Amino acid sequence: MSILIIGATGTIGSLVTQGLAEAGAEVKALVRQTGKRDFPASVSEVVGDLTDVASMRQALASVRTLFLLNAVTPDEVTQALITLNLAQEAGIERIVYLSVIHADTFTNVPHFTGKYTVERMLESLDLPVTILRPAYFMQNELMVRQTIQDYGVYPMPIGSQGVAMIDARDIADVAVAELLRRDRADSAQERVTLELVGPQVLTGESVAKIWSTTLVRDVAYGGDDVAAFEAQLATYGPGWLAYDMRLMMAGIQRFGMQAGAAAVERIEGLIGHPLRRYEDFVREAVAGS
């Protein structure tokens, strides 16, 4: 029996797929078309589409464990609920679902509330699942790295409440650990929710200072204007997504994005190494640019 990775071609999903393959697990990657991405030689590609029930029934057959990562799309909730219903139909009792931190607090943000709806389904059906609730990914910063370097401005309006950004590689390490734990257990395990945060609480100003130190030049925080942020995103992406991201940033400015004091210690215990710090991520990003 194998582990099926849904979202295998994305940033986190590809890291999870790699990590499981390195651990010797039998891994299948769901793809819409074969040969689009280089996977480890031991990974099998399974063709399917989350909105095509017949293809998903076939993809979930003979699967023991499921990792579900939905992209942010207008029909994200439909995709997730169909997939999880089909997984239950197939008798899959080992699931790891990637949600988002504060899914129950950012109630006006579409993709947050969508993921919380999925969490409610998992709870109401008492499915054996690990729900991962990551904070803002450090890798989001790669979208604005060139802006920071060219113009000396950090443009993400994350405000001053504090965001415990986490490296995508650490998220993937937690997912791999939980998938292996569930897959190797003799029976289905109890439902667990893990809030995934980094080791530092960062603000717009403190992030700008870290970039300044690394680049050895002044970098200023661009401020809290979420309307301007939306307008900029809308120039190279769909308007619905730009507005969703605007609402998320407004939520971050209002509530912050942090977890309890014990979260970091718990995560590091699961993955067996210290969580990556933002300064290290920035140095890598600059070196790779």
BATOR-227916 format. One record per residue (C-alpha): residue in one letter; chain; y, x, z. Coordinates in pm, 1 decimal. Example, Ala and Ser with C-alpha at 12.3 -4.5 7.8 and 13.67 -1.06 7.14 Angstrom:
REM residues 2
rest  kette  v  u  w
a  A  -450.0  1230.0  780.0
s  A  -106.0  1367.0  714.0
REM end
This chain:
REM residues 289
rest  kette  v  u  w
m  A  0.0  0.0  0.0
s  A  346.4  123.1  -85.7
i  A  712.2  111.0  13.0
l  A  937.6  -66.4  -237.9
i  A  1298.6  52.4  -254.5
i  A  1551.1  -201.9  -380.4
g  A  1877.1  -24.6  -457.5
a  A  1695.1  297.0  -543.2
t  A  1944.1  415.9  -803.6
g  A  2251.0  407.0  -578.5
t  A  2392.9  665.4  -340.3
i  A  2195.8  564.8  -31.0
g  A  1891.8  423.8  -208.5
s  A  1833.5  743.1  -404.2
l  A  1853.5  946.7  -83.3
v  A  1606.7  711.5  86.2
t  A  1370.2  737.0  -208.9
q  A  1390.6  1117.6  -200.9
g  A  1338.8  1132.5  173.7
l  A  1033.0  908.0  167.0
a  A  881.0  1103.0  -120.9
e  A  930.2  1427.6  69.9
a  A  755.8  1269.1  369.3
g  A  451.9  1193.8  153.3
a  A  493.2  815.4  142.6
e  A  377.8  608.5  -153.0
v  A  708.5  491.7  -299.6
k  A  803.2  242.8  -567.9
a  A  1160.1  217.3  -700.0
l  A  1284.6  -112.2  -840.0
v  A  1475.5  -56.7  -1165.8
r  A  1602.6  -279.5  -1442.2
q  A  1497.3  -27.8  -1704.0
t  A  1267.0  272.0  -1672.3
g  A  1384.1  626.6  -1736.2
k  A  1747.6  570.1  -1636.5
r  A  1731.3  798.6  -1332.2
d  A  1527.8  1102.5  -1235.9
f  A  1309.5  1021.9  -936.4
p  A  1065.4  1256.1  -761.8
a  A  742.3  1285.9  -959.1
s  A  546.2  1091.6  -697.7
v  A  773.5  784.6  -719.5
s  A  663.8  493.8  -940.0
e  A  921.2  282.9  -1122.5
v  A  882.8  -96.0  -1109.7
v  A  1085.7  -304.6  -1352.9
g  A  1248.3  -613.2  -1203.5
d  A  1570.1  -805.5  -1152.1
l  A  1672.3  -965.4  -823.8
t  A  1767.4  -1287.5  -1005.9
d  A  1437.7  -1304.5  -1196.9
v  A  1185.6  -1462.8  -961.8
a  A  880.7  -1388.8  -1176.7
s  A  963.2  -1018.3  -1202.3
m  A  1029.8  -997.5  -827.6
r  A  700.9  -1166.9  -741.8
q  A  526.0  -902.5  -948.5
a  A  733.0  -618.0  -799.3
l  A  653.3  -727.4  -443.0
a  A  279.8  -759.2  -504.2
s  A  73.7  -493.1  -324.0
v  A  380.4  -378.9  -129.8
r  A  343.8  -309.0  242.4
t  A  703.5  -221.7  332.9
l  A  1040.7  -318.1  183.3
f  A  1384.2  -155.6  183.8
l  A  1654.3  -396.8  69.4
l  A  1999.1  -272.6  -30.1
n  A  2207.8  -519.7  -228.8
a  A  2503.2  -408.0  -433.3
v  A  2831.2  -590.9  -366.8
t  A  2820.7  -858.1  -638.1
p  A  2931.5  -1222.1  -659.9
d  A  2569.2  -1338.0  -620.7
e  A  2469.2  -1085.5  -352.3
v  A  2360.0  -1353.7  -104.2
t  A  2145.0  -1533.8  -361.8
q  A  1976.6  -1206.8  -458.0
a  A  1902.3  -1116.2  -97.6
l  A  1775.7  -1457.3  11.7
i  A  1547.9  -1494.4  -290.0
t  A  1407.9  -1144.4  -237.4
l  A  1340.4  -1198.1  132.5
n  A  1180.3  -1537.2  74.1
l  A  954.8  -1382.1  -188.3
a  A  875.1  -1095.2  47.9
q  A  768.5  -1343.4  313.4
e  A  565.0  -1529.6  51.3
a  A  392.3  -1200.2  -35.1
g  A  308.9  -1138.4  332.0
i  A  533.3  -833.8  372.4
e  A  580.7  -770.0  744.8
r  A  772.2  -443.5  739.1
i  A  1134.9  -463.9  623.8
v  A  1451.3  -255.6  653.4
y  A  1771.4  -433.0  545.4
l  A  2105.9  -260.7  490.4
s  A  2383.7  -481.7  625.4
v  A  2729.7  -372.6  746.1
i  A  2887.8  -315.6  1086.3
h  A  3090.5  -608.2  1228.7
a  A  2937.8  -845.2  974.1
d  A  2990.2  -1122.0  1228.7
t  A  3353.6  -1023.5  1300.7
f  A  3504.4  -972.7  954.2
t  A  3443.2  -1341.0  882.3
n  A  3687.2  -1372.8  589.8
v  A  3551.0  -1072.4  396.7
p  A  3303.9  -1200.4  135.3
h  A  3052.1  -918.2  136.5
f  A  3055.3  -893.4  517.2
t  A  2994.3  -1264.7  567.8
g  A  2734.7  -1255.4  290.8
k  A  2537.8  -989.4  474.6
y  A  2575.1  -1180.0  801.1
t  A  2424.4  -1485.3  629.9
v  A  2125.2  -1271.0  539.1
e  A  2103.2  -1147.0  898.8
r  A  2096.5  -1509.2  1019.2
m  A  1807.2  -1581.8  785.1
l  A  1615.0  -1282.0  913.6
e  A  1673.5  -1395.5  1270.3
s  A  1593.9  -1762.9  1214.9
l  A  1266.0  -1682.6  1039.3
d  A  1189.8  -1410.9  1296.7
l  A  1103.6  -1163.7  1023.4
p  A  989.3  -816.4  1137.3
v  A  1290.5  -615.8  1025.3
t  A  1523.2  -332.8  1110.8
i  A  1881.4  -435.4  1031.5
l  A  2101.3  -132.1  966.3
r  A  2472.5  -195.2  1019.5
p  A  2661.1  109.2  889.1
a  A  3032.1  167.7  925.4
y  A  3256.1  291.3  642.4
f  A  3081.9  561.3  436.2
m  A  3241.3  904.8  414.2
q  A  3132.2  909.0  50.4
n  A  3385.4  630.8  -21.9
e  A  3643.9  906.6  0.2
l  A  3510.8  1067.9  -316.1
m  A  3682.7  789.9  -512.9
v  A  4021.8  916.1  -395.3
r  A  3955.5  1290.0  -367.2
q  A  4148.0  1368.3  -683.6
t  A  4444.4  1157.2  -570.5
i  A  4452.2  1343.9  -239.7
q  A  4436.7  1683.1  -408.4
d  A  4682.1  1604.7  -688.8
y  A  4945.3  1407.5  -496.7
g  A  4903.3  1508.4  -133.3
v  A  4849.3  1148.7  -18.7
y  A  4552.3  990.4  155.3
p  A  4560.8  640.8  2.4
m  A  4292.6  447.5  192.9
p  A  4477.9  202.8  424.8
i  A  4241.2  233.7  722.4
g  A  4518.1  199.1  981.8
s  A  4523.6  318.6  1341.0
q  A  4258.7  119.5  1528.2
g  A  3994.2  382.5  1451.6
v  A  3701.4  405.7  1209.6
a  A  3380.4  590.2  1300.0
m  A  3299.4  693.7  942.3
i  A  2939.4  793.0  875.1
d  A  2791.9  1017.7  608.4
a  A  2563.3  837.7  361.5
r  A  2303.7  1109.5  414.5
d  A  2280.4  1016.3  781.7
i  A  2243.4  648.6  692.8
a  A  1960.3  740.4  458.2
d  A  1793.4  952.1  726.0
v  A  1791.6  653.9  963.3
a  A  1652.8  428.1  690.6
v  A  1374.6  675.7  613.6
a  A  1284.7  707.3  982.1
e  A  1268.6  330.5  1028.8
l  A  1075.0  270.3  707.1
l  A  815.6  530.5  803.1
r  A  792.7  396.6  1159.1
r  A  729.0  43.4  1038.8
d  A  504.9  143.8  749.3
r  A  279.9  358.6  968.9
a  A  254.9  110.7  1257.2
d  A  -73.0  -74.9  1304.1
s  A  105.7  -409.4  1308.8
a  A  445.2  -567.9  1250.1
q  A  710.6  -443.0  1491.1
e  A  982.1  -641.5  1668.7
r  A  1319.6  -702.0  1505.8
v  A  1578.4  -427.5  1568.5
t  A  1950.1  -403.7  1485.4
l  A  2110.9  -58.4  1468.6
e  A  2484.1  3.3  1439.2
l  A  2534.6  324.3  1241.0
v  A  2852.4  518.7  1309.3
g  A  2969.1  876.3  1282.4
p  A  3052.6  1104.8  1575.8
q  A  3434.7  1075.1  1540.4
v  A  3682.8  789.9  1553.5
l  A  3927.7  848.5  1268.9
t  A  4263.4  696.6  1173.9
g  A  4469.5  719.7  857.4
e  A  4686.5  985.9  1016.7
s  A  4398.5  1193.4  1154.7
v  A  4214.3  1183.3  822.6
a  A  4527.7  1304.4  642.5
k  A  4551.6  1596.4  888.5
i  A  4191.0  1697.1  820.0
w  A  4260.3  1701.6  445.6
s  A  4580.2  1901.2  512.1
t  A  4389.4  2162.6  708.4
t  A  4117.0  2192.3  447.0
l  A  4350.6  2208.1  146.2
v  A  4607.5  2423.3  330.0
r  A  4887.3  2195.3  213.0
d  A  5058.3  1883.3  345.0
v  A  4869.6  1557.8  297.1
a  A  5040.0  1239.3  417.9
y  A  4885.1  907.4  509.6
g  A  4982.7  653.9  244.3
g  A  5031.5  369.8  491.0
d  A  4888.8  26.6  560.2
d  A  4995.8  -167.8  249.1
v  A  4678.1  -355.9  154.4
a  A  4851.2  -545.6  -128.4
a  A  4929.0  -218.4  -305.7
f  A  4571.4  -104.1  -239.9
e  A  4436.3  -420.6  -404.6
a  A  4667.2  -379.3  -703.2
q  A  4553.1  -22.0  -756.8
l  A  4183.2  -114.8  -737.1
a  A  4234.2  -402.5  -979.1
t  A  4353.0  -161.2  -1249.2
y  A  4001.3  -22.2  -1290.8
g  A  3769.2  -285.2  -1147.3
p  A  3716.8  -662.2  -1121.1
g  A  3982.8  -858.2  -937.5
w  A  3735.6  -1030.4  -703.8
l  A  3610.5  -691.9  -581.1
a  A  3961.8  -552.9  -536.1
y  A  4050.8  -855.6  -324.4
d  A  3729.2  -824.1  -121.9
m  A  3818.8  -460.1  -48.5
r  A  4174.3  -562.1  46.5
l  A  4036.9  -809.5  300.4
m  A  3803.9  -543.5  437.2
m  A  4089.8  -298.5  486.2
a  A  4296.4  -566.5  659.7
g  A  4000.4  -622.9  892.2
i  A  3970.3  -252.1  962.4
q  A  4339.8  -237.8  1046.9
r  A  4298.8  -531.7  1285.0
f  A  3965.3  -457.8  1452.9
g  A  3882.6  -95.9  1372.6
m  A  3523.1  -4.2  1294.4
q  A  3342.3  141.4  1592.7
a  A  3025.5  93.4  1799.0
g  A  2923.1  128.8  2160.1
a  A  2922.1  466.0  2334.1
a  A  2544.3  501.6  2315.5
a  A  2522.0  448.1  1937.9
v  A  2567.2  812.9  1835.2
e  A  2308.7  938.8  2083.0
r  A  2060.4  675.6  1967.3
i  A  2107.6  761.3  1600.0
e  A  2076.4  1134.4  1657.4
g  A  1756.0  1070.9  1850.7
l  A  1615.4  879.8  1553.5
i  A  1702.3  1136.4  1287.5
g  A  1649.4  1452.2  1493.9
h  A  1975.8  1624.9  1408.9
p  A  2349.4  1593.5  1485.8
l  A  2548.5  1347.6  1279.8
r  A  2766.6  1505.0  1013.5
r  A  3135.3  1538.7  1094.6
y  A  3420.6  1437.6  866.3
e  A  3563.3  1791.1  847.1
d  A  3234.4  1917.7  707.4
f  A  3222.6  1637.6  451.8
v  A  3577.2  1716.8  335.1
r  A  3501.6  2088.5  299.7
e  A  3195.9  2004.8  86.1
a  A  3397.5  1759.5  -124.7
v  A  3672.6  2012.9  -191.0
a  A  3424.9  2290.0  -268.9
g  A  3247.3  2064.2  -517.9
s  A  3559.2  1942.9  -697.1
REM end
